[in-house]
């Protein structure tokens, strides 16, 4: 399972979005208290750092 994103649930709890490298199924897992905060923030900021469309303006 590869972490691909972070999702904030309606109750403001964070969850990791994982995708299986073999079957490509996507699953959600709650963030644990001992997870690396900087890695979580890096995953959360990924869409802003590398948008899926050109940003020319």
N, CA and C of each residue as an Amber inpcrd file, in Angstrom:
protein
   171
   0.8520000  -1.1810000   0.0000000   0.0000000   0.0000000   0.0000000
   0.8950000   1.2400000   0.0000000   0.6030000   2.1300000  -0.9110000
   1.3650000   3.3660000  -1.0600000   0.4940000   4.5530000  -0.6470000
   0.9890000   5.4240000   0.2540000   0.2020000   6.6130000   0.6020000
   0.1880000   7.5770000  -0.5770000  -1.0220000   8.0240000  -0.9530000
  -1.1260000   8.9140000  -2.1140000  -1.7250000  10.2660000  -1.7770000
  -2.3940000  10.3830000  -0.6180000  -3.0280000  11.6590000  -0.2720000
  -3.4350000  11.6570000   1.2000000  -3.8490000  12.8190000   1.6480000
  -4.4100000  12.9860000   2.9900000  -5.8190000  13.5270000   2.8050000
  -6.7480000  13.0170000   3.5830000  -8.1370000  13.4540000   3.5170000
  -8.5590000  13.8880000   4.9080000  -9.2710000  15.0070000   5.0010000
  -9.7970000  15.4760000   6.2800000 -11.2710000  15.1160000   6.3280000
 -11.6270000  14.3020000   7.2970000 -13.0070000  13.8490000   7.4420000
 -13.8800000  14.9900000   7.9610000 -15.1970000  14.8730000   7.8340000
 -16.0920000  15.9420000   8.3210000 -15.9080000  16.2660000   9.8100000
 -15.4680000  15.2900000  10.6100000 -15.2390000  15.5500000  12.0330000
 -13.8320000  16.1040000  12.2970000 -13.1410000  16.5240000  11.2090000
 -11.8130000  17.1390000  11.2360000 -10.6920000  16.1670000  11.5810000
 -10.9730000  14.8780000  11.5680000  -9.9310000  13.8730000  11.7580000
  -9.2580000  13.6100000  10.4120000  -7.9250000  13.4780000  10.4220000
  -7.1830000  13.2300000   9.1970000  -7.1330000  11.7380000   8.9180000
  -7.1230000  11.3990000   7.6310000  -6.9850000  10.0080000   7.2030000
  -6.0140000   9.9580000   6.0260000  -5.2430000   8.8810000   5.9590000
  -4.3460000   8.6540000   4.8340000  -5.0900000   7.8790000   3.7570000
  -4.8890000   8.2780000   2.5230000  -5.4470000   7.5560000   1.3880000
  -4.3140000   6.7040000   0.8250000  -4.5140000   5.3940000   0.7940000
  -3.5120000   4.4550000   0.2830000  -4.0320000   3.7790000  -0.9780000
  -3.0990000   3.4380000  -1.8790000  -3.4490000   2.6660000  -3.0760000
  -2.5510000   1.4390000  -3.1400000  -3.1550000   0.2900000  -3.3920000
  -2.4120000  -0.9590000  -3.5110000  -1.6020000  -0.9430000  -4.8050000
  -0.3400000  -1.3090000  -4.7210000   0.5140000  -1.3340000  -5.9050000
   0.1750000  -2.4560000  -6.8670000  -0.5140000  -3.4780000  -6.4020000
  -0.8440000  -4.6220000  -7.2420000  -2.2240000  -4.4930000  -7.8760000
  -3.2520000  -4.3570000  -7.0480000  -4.6300000  -4.3480000  -7.5720000
  -5.1980000  -2.9440000  -7.7370000  -4.4800000  -1.9220000  -7.2760000
  -4.8520000  -0.5090000  -7.4190000  -6.0700000  -0.0940000  -6.5970000
  -6.5050000  -0.9380000  -5.6490000  -7.6310000  -0.5780000  -4.7950000
  -7.2010000   0.5610000  -3.8640000  -8.1250000   1.4660000  -3.5510000
  -7.8470000   2.6190000  -2.6960000  -8.5410000   2.4090000  -1.3560000
  -7.8170000   2.6690000  -0.2640000  -8.3460000   2.5080000   1.0880000
  -7.9990000   3.7370000   1.9230000  -8.7900000   3.9650000   2.9780000
  -8.5370000   5.0430000   3.9290000  -8.1110000   4.4450000   5.2650000
  -7.1220000   5.0760000   5.9040000  -6.6800000   4.6870000   7.2450000
  -6.5630000   5.9440000   8.0940000  -7.0740000   5.8660000   9.3110000
  -6.9420000   7.0050000  10.2280000  -5.4690000   7.3000000  10.5000000
  -5.1690000   8.5740000  10.6920000  -3.8190000   8.9820000  11.0550000
  -3.5900000   8.5900000  12.5170000  -2.4410000   8.0060000  12.7820000
  -2.0910000   7.5900000  14.1380000  -1.3120000   8.6960000  14.8390000
  -1.3100000   8.6530000  16.1440000  -0.6130000   9.6600000  16.9330000
   0.8880000   9.6800000  16.7240000   1.4620000   8.5570000  16.3060000
   2.9090000   8.4980000  16.1170000   3.3260000   8.6550000  14.6530000
   2.3830000   9.0370000  13.7600000   2.7280000   9.2920000  12.3590000
   3.5750000  10.5610000  12.2640000   4.4390000  10.6130000  11.2760000
   5.3320000  11.7430000  11.0640000   4.5300000  12.9240000  10.5130000
   4.4370000  13.9980000  11.2950000   3.6410000  15.1580000  10.9010000
   4.1610000  15.8190000   9.6300000   5.4770000  15.8840000   9.4720000
   6.0460000  16.5220000   8.2840000   5.7280000  15.7120000   7.0240000
   5.7320000  14.3900000   7.1280000   5.3740000  13.5490000   5.9810000
   3.8990000  13.7420000   5.6310000   3.0370000  13.8680000   6.6370000
   1.6150000  14.1010000   6.3900000   1.3950000  15.4450000   5.7050000
   2.0760000  16.4870000   6.1840000   1.9340000  17.8140000   5.5710000
   2.4720000  17.8190000   4.1440000   3.5410000  17.0660000   3.9050000
   4.0970000  16.9680000   2.5630000   3.0940000  16.3220000   1.6070000
   2.4380000  15.2720000   2.0660000   1.4010000  14.6220000   1.2560000
   0.2290000  15.5730000   1.0110000  -0.1610000  16.3230000   2.0310000
  -1.2830000  17.2500000   1.9060000  -0.9690000  18.3870000   0.9320000
   0.2850000  18.8110000   0.8740000   0.6820000  19.9370000   0.0220000
   1.0170000  19.5110000  -1.4060000   1.1070000  18.2210000  -1.6610000
   1.5120000  17.7260000  -2.9790000   0.6650000  18.2850000  -4.1260000
  -0.6670000  18.3390000  -4.0240000  -1.4470000  18.8820000  -5.1550000
  -1.1480000  20.3560000  -5.4440000  -0.7870000  21.1320000  -4.4270000
  -0.4700000  22.5440000  -4.6510000   0.9250000  22.7010000  -5.2520000
   1.8480000  21.8050000  -4.8840000   3.2110000  21.8870000  -5.3820000
   3.3250000  21.3680000  -6.8120000   2.5070000  20.3790000  -7.1530000
   2.5370000  19.7860000  -8.4910000   1.1090000  19.6420000  -9.0180000
   0.4940000  20.7400000  -9.4510000  -0.8930000  20.6640000  -9.9320000
  -0.9830000  19.8030000 -11.1990000  -2.1270000  19.1780000 -11.4220000
  -2.2980000  18.3050000 -12.5850000  -2.5750000  19.0570000 -13.8830000
  -2.3990000  20.3620000 -13.8600000  -2.6350000  21.1900000 -15.0400000
  -1.5870000  22.2900000 -15.0390000  -1.2990000  22.8950000 -16.1980000
  -0.2870000  23.9530000 -16.2600000  -0.7470000  25.2340000 -15.5520000
   0.1670000  25.8260000 -14.8250000  -0.1090000  27.0780000 -14.1340000
   0.8070000  28.1260000 -14.7440000   0.2670000  28.8930000 -15.6900000
   1.0740000  29.8750000 -16.4040000   0.8530000  31.2940000 -15.9410000
  -0.1150000  31.5130000 -15.0930000  -0.4390000  32.8870000 -14.7190000
   0.2740000  33.2990000 -13.4760000
